[in-house]
Amino acid sequence: MDKRIFIHDVVARDGLQIEPQWVPTERKIELIDRLSATGVAKIEATSFVSPKAVPNLRDAEAVMAGIRRNPAVTYVALVPNARGAERALAADVDEMVLVVSVSETHNRANVRRSVAESFAGFAEVFDVARGSGKAITGALATSFGCPFEGVIPERQVMDGVARYIDQGVAGVTLADTTGMANPRQVEALVRRVRERWPELEIALHFHNTRGMGLANVLAGLAAGVVRYEGCLGGLGGCPFAPGATGNICTEDLVHMLHSMGYATGVDLDLLLATSRRLGEIVGHDLPGQVVKAGKTTDLHPAPPEMASH
């Protein structure tokens, strides 16, 4: 058996934030509680951003107060600034995640700040969190490509990792925000980061925009990464990539890993049932494949015409 792989699900934040319909608070709580029972290691539960910026997550406090916490699960929330960090601490999240784009253009489009301004703002988040015992992780969006700037130079990504480490993050997530990564690029970049910071906890966040999401996971595995973010049902996507499909699908990821002999600690049947429930909640078709086709271990009876006479 291969080493343990840790699954982080982001549907409650990344998946629901750009859904066209409002998902009621009690449905969000139901989804998170169902996910908590599946064995995923982390759940990104919400985002403490301005309700004006992301109306679908305006119920962050109510969601955090309503969920039944599984002590084996880390409950994470995205925080954009010191005010968001104060709200996250008051809601007793286990971990806060910061996000900055490696691409200057994407960062300005996303948060109306330069990359340097974003990092300066993060210092205030660390000030707020100091002494709380809460972990802070840093995500680097567009690590593998930007829809405005194209290929991102490796040194820019390395610089972003270094800046996060200097501020004291507990881990770094390299994110392929608009699905531009390819497996060779992923393996090369991750190996460079791991060579320079062998003790750093790295997670990878892929989108399946161009059908390479799970192939990129294989490249991450080859480079030694054991933490992957997925989104139940394959929901989500980037508002700056029109027509783009969403994140890699958590249940498809777990199915692939289990088929290959990796241990994830996740109950795939429970995960598939939760994905089916998600489809009912959002009321539209989801990109996930295994929920439609069944697991490779789900066998079917032989056609009746093959029966012996």
C-alpha positions, 0 to 999 in steps of 0.5 A: 500500500502506498503512503496516505494521501490527504483530501481537502474538499472546497465545495462549500466555499470555492464550489458554491461561491459562483453558483447562480442561485443562493444555497440556503444556510441549512443546506450548506450546513447539511453538505459540510456535515455530510462531508465531515462523515466521509473521512476527508482531512480538511473542509474549506467551509466558507469565506470571511469576505465582504458580503458585497464581494461574494453574496453567496457566502454572506452567511459565514458566521451562521455556517460555522456556528451550525456545523457539527464538527468532527475532531478528525477534520480541519475546518478552514475559511478563506480570509482576505484581510484583518477584518476577515481574520477577526471574524474567522477567529470569532467563529473559531475556524481551525485554519485560515487561508490567504490567497494571492495570485502569482500573476500581477494582472490576475491579482489586480482583476481579482482583489484590485491590489498589486501582489506586493500590496496583498502580501503587505495586507497579509502581515495584518492578518498574522498580527490579528491571529498572533497568540490564537494558536490558529494555523494560517496557510497561503495559496498561490493562485495562477501558479501554473499559468494566467489567462491574461499573462500566459505562462508564469516564470518559475521564479515568480512562483518561488518568490511567492512561496518565499514571501509566504514562508517569511510571514510564517505560514503553516503550508502553501497551496499551489493553485492552477486557477484556470486549468492551464497546468500540464503534468510535466510542468507540475512535476518540474515546479513541485520538485523545485519547491520541494528541493528548496523547502523540503520541510514545507507542507505543500498542497495542490489545487487543480482545475479540470478546465482543459481535461488535465486535472487528474493527470496533473495529480499524477504528476504531483504524486510523482513529485511527492505531494500528499495533499490535494484539494478537490471540489465535490461534484467538480463544481466551481471555476474562475469568473475570469475564465469564461465557460471554464469547468470547475475544480477537479472532482473530489469523488473522481480524485478519490476513486482514482487514488483508491483504484491505484492502491493509495489510502485516503481514509475516505469512504467513497460510497458516502462521498458519492452519496454526498455528491448526489445530494449536492446535485439535488441542492444546486439543481443542475448537472455536475461534471463529476464522472464516477457518480454517473458511471459508477465505480470500476468495481461496480460490475453488471450482470451479463446480457440475457442473450449470453445465458446458456441454453 
